[in-house]
């Protein structure tokens, strides 16, 4: 048993590495956009379209990969790393809005491989503490985001080259691809899954057949809404600060994004603990109200002061990142244990559809009115999320 647990941890550590790289690349583009926005003379709606099509391609990739994940996790992991390295490298050939849109879309498809593989494998290897493991899986991705943002911002500041950022990350991913191919040449993930007694029949778990379908729908809708709000608030942050603010806040916009995600990493890491102490419904209600207050206060003050900006986005990053691992982990409550790959693939794809909507709607209204609409619309969505959490708590007694 100890040898099996050691092997599970061995696999888990490499899943962390994949999550690190995949989520890292996810945030290379938002960091580079602060420069590309100016270099290619983009407007907010064009920037929104680039992020939206990147997310939409990820949705398509994730649905396809999620379907096959339960049988071919190891092969898909290797192939996903290779495609991710190649697609990231191709972005350096962008010369205008159209070419950037095309290459960002290709990159989005490559990003669709990782999440269903990582989350389903983690859920099936661990049982008692899988909520904590899933939270740490997300934390590994957030460390990748931090690393990507900080390294990208520093490389641009030091070398004035956004292409260099993509070359370095692409080479790094390809090296990890070679390591994974070597490490997993004789390993099959299914050999280390926790025993499952339920027959492999339906997507829904037999033990959760009594779960109210309306409650399942509310959880999924909440995840989609959260993803839309996240995209509006976080994905556009570096570009917003670079274009709309002045002084050090504008100059160090990429680093401030990394700082925000760094606090997000802490929030994701402690997400499972918050859920165990408060329950998911109370976590969403309390944290949602706090975020609405902070976001609207930030818009009202309209400050370019560096210390104040760091204070606001440290708080925003920490609390915003507590929510999503809890919503994602709820997938375990209604998905058949033998089809978690498909279940996570569907839920994560719907979440990225929320990212698509957030990028498209946020970019449209930011271009039409003001970039502050990113935070205002994010607050509105968080209020809807709070209402749904209250319904889940009062009507369905969800913790």
N, C-alpha and C positions, 0 to 999 in steps of 0.2 A: 504493500500500500504506500509506504514511504517513497519507493522508487517511482510509483505512478504519480504521486503528488509532485515529486521533483520534476518529472517529465512535463506535467501540466504547467508548472511554473516556468519551465524552459520554453514551452510553446507560448505561454502568456507573455513572457518578456519580449519575444519576437513579434507578437501581435502589438505590443506597446510600440515597438520600433516602427512598424508599418503605420500605425495610427499617428505617430509622431510625424512621419514624413508626409503622409497623405493630408493631414490637417495643416501641416506646415505649408505645403503648396497651395492649399485652399486660401491662405492668407498672404501669399506672395503677391497675387494680383491686386487685392485691395490696397496693399502698401505701395505697389508700383503705380497704381491708378492716380495717386497724388501727383506724380510726375507726368504720366501719360495724358492726364486730363489737360495739362498745359501744352505738352509737346505736340499732341494731335489736335489741339483746339476743340476739345469735346465740350458738349453741354451736359447738364445733369441727366437728361433723358437718354442720351447716347450712352453715358456711363451706366445708367440703370439697365439698358438693353444688354450691355456686355455681361453684367452680373446675372441678369435674368436668363439669358441663353446658356450661360455657364451652368446655372442651377438646373435648367430644364434638361440639358444633356445629361447631367448627373442623375436626374430622376430616371431617365430612360435606361442608363447604364445600370443603375441600382436595381431596377425591377428585373432586368435580364439576369444580372449576377445573383440577386436574391433567390431566384427560382432554382438555380443550379448549386447554390452554396451548400446545401445540406448534404450533397453527394461529392462535391469536388472542391472543397475548401482550400486544400493545399495547392492544387493546380491553379485555381483562380487567384490565389494570393501571389504566386510567382508571376503569372501573366499580368496581373494588375500592376505590379511594381514596374515591369518592363514597359508597359504602355504609358504609365505615369511619367517615367523618365523621358520617353520619346516625345510625348505631347507637350511636356513642360519646355523641352528644348526648342520646339517649333515656334513658340511664342516670340522668340527673339527676332523672327523674320517679319514681324508686324511693322507696317509702314504707315498705316492710316486706320480710320475707324473700322472699315469693312474687314480688312485683314486681321485686325485685333479681335473683332467679333468672331470670325471664323476659327481662329486658333484658340480663343478662350472657350468656344463651344466644344472643340475637340478635347481640350484639357478637362472640361467638365465631365465628359463621358468617362475618361480615365479615372476621375475621382470617385466614380460610382462603384468601384470594386470593393473598397476596403471596409466600409462600415458594417454591412450585413455579415461579412466574414468574421470580423473581430468580435462584434457584439454577440452573434449567435454562438460562436465557438466558446467564448467566455461563459455565456449562460449555460452551456451544456457540459462544460468541464467542472463548474462549481455550482453548488446548490445552496448551502446554508448562508454564505456571505456573498452571493452573486450581485446584490445591489451595490455593495461596497466595491466589488471588482469592476462592475460596469462604470461606477463613478470614477474609479482610477483609470479605466480605459479612456474615458473622456478627458481625464486630467492629462494623460499622455499626449492626446491630441492637442490639448491646450498648451502644453510645453512646446510642442511643435509649432503652434501658431506664434507663440512668443519668440521662439528662436528665428522663425521665418521673418517676422516683422522687424525684430531688432537687427538681424543680419542684413536684411534688405535695406533698411533705413540707413545703417552705417555704411554699407557699400556704396549707396548712392551719394551720401555726404562726402565720403573719402575719395571715390573714384569717378563720380558723376556718370555712372553707367548702369542703366537698368538691365541691359542685356547680360552683364557679368553676374548679376543675381541669379538669373535663370540658368546660366551655364553651370554655376557652382552647385545649385540644388539638383539639377538634372544628373550631374556626375555622381553626387552623393547618393541619389536614389538608385542609380545603376549599380553602384558598389554594394549597397544593401541587397539589391536583387541577387547578385552573385553569391553573397553570403547566405541568404535564405535558401537558394537552390542547393547549396552545399549542406546546410544544416538539416534540411527537411528531406533529404534524398531517400531516407528509410523510415520516415515518420508519417503516420496517418492519424489525423486528429480524432477520428471516431473511436480509436482504440483507447482514448482517455476520457471519453464522455461518461458522465454519471449514469448509472443504470436507469432506464425509463421503463415503467410498467405499462403505460398506456399504448394501445394499438395505434399503428400509423395509418390513420384514416382521414380525419378532417384537419383543416387549418386551426380551428378552435380546439382548445384543450377539453378533453372529456370531463375533467374535474372542474372546469369552468363553464360547463354548458348552461348552468343556471345564471351566469353573469348576464345582467340586463344589457341587451344590445344597444340601448340608448346610452348607457354608461360608457360602453366601449367607444361609441361614436363621439361622445363628449370628450373623452381622453384624446382621441385622434384629432378632433377639431382644435382642442387646446394646443396640441403639439404643432399643428399647422400655423395657428395664430402666433404662437411663441416664435416660430421660425421667421415669420414675416416681420415681427417686431425686432427681432435680433438683427436681421439684415438691414433694416432701416437705421438702427442705432449704431451698430458696430461696423458693418461692412463698409459704410460710407464715411467712417469717422476720419481716417487719415486725409482723404480728399477734402472733406468739409473743413477741417482745421487748416489745411494748407491754403485753400482758396478764400475762406471766409474770415479767418483770423489774421492777426498781424504779429510781428515780433517773434519771440522765441517759440510761442505756441505754433505759429505757421512754419517756422524753420524746422522744428523738431516734431512735426505732425506724425511722422511714421513711428518715432520712438514713443510718442504718447499712446498710439494705438497698441504698441507692444506692452507698454506699462498697464494699459487697461486689461489686456488679455492675461497678463501676469497675475493680476488680482482675480481675474476670472478663473484661472487655474486653481487658485486657492478655494474659490467658491465651489468649483466642480469636485475638488478633492473631498470637501466636507459635505457634499450634497447628500450622500447616504446617511450621514449622521443627523443632518437636519430632518430628513424624512423619518428616521427612527424616533426622533424626539417630538416633532410637531405633526408628522403626517403630511402627505402631499398637498391636501386641500388647504390646510392652514399655512403651509409654506408659501403656496402661490398667493394666497390672500394677503398675508403680512408683507411679503417681499414685493408683491405687485404694487401695493399702496405706497410703500417707501420709494420705489423706483419712479412712480408717477410724480410724487412730490419733488424728487431730486431732478428729474428731467425738465419739468416745467420751471423750476427755480433756475436751472442753468440757462434756459432760453430767456427767461425774464431778465437775468443779470447781464447777459450778452457781453461777457468779459473775455478779454484776451490776456488776462493775468495767468502766468504759468502755474503758480502755486494753487490758485483756485481751480484751474482746469484739472490739475493732477488730483486734487481732493475729490472733485465731482466724479471723474471717470474711474478713480480707484474704487469708490463706493458702487458706481454703476456696474463695473466689471464684476466685482465680487458677487453681488446679489443676483445679477442677471444670469450668471452661469450656474447658480444653485438649482434653477428650475428645470433645465432641460434633461439632466440625467434622471430625475425623478419621473418625468413624463415618459421618457424612453424606457426606463426599467418597468413601467406599468405594462409594457408589451408582454412581459413574462406572465402576467396575470390572466391573459385570455388567449394565449397562443399555445398550440399543441407543442409539447417539448421536442418532438422529432421534426418539427417544421419551424423552428425558431429562425432559421436562415431566411426562409420565405416571409415569415412574420415581420422580422426586423427590416427586411428589404422593402416590404410594402409600407410600413410605418415611416421608415427613414426617407423613402421616396416621397411620401406625402409631405413630410417635413421640408424636404428640398423644394417641393412645389410651393410651400409657404415662402421659402427663400425667393423663388421665382416671382411670386406675387408681390412680396415686399420690395424687391429690387425694381420691378416694373412700375408699381403704383407710387412708391417713394420717389423714384426718379422723375416720374411724370409731374407730380405735384410740387416737387422741389424746383423743377424747371419752370413750372407755371407760376408759382407764388414765391417761395423762399426756401433755401436749404434747411431752415429751422423746421420745416414740415417733417423732416425725418424724425425728429424728437416728438413733435406734436402728435403725429400719426402713431408713433410707437406707444405713446401714452394712452391713446384711445384704444389701441389693441390690447394693451395690458389691462385696461378697465373691463373689457369684454372677457378677458381671461379670468379675472377675479370673479365676475358674475357666474361664469361656468363652474369655477371651483366651489362657489357657494351652493350652487345647484347640486353638484356632486356630493357635497358634504351633507346638506339638509335632506335631499330626496333619496340619495342612494347610500348614505352613511359611509361614504368613502373616507378613509383616513387621510 
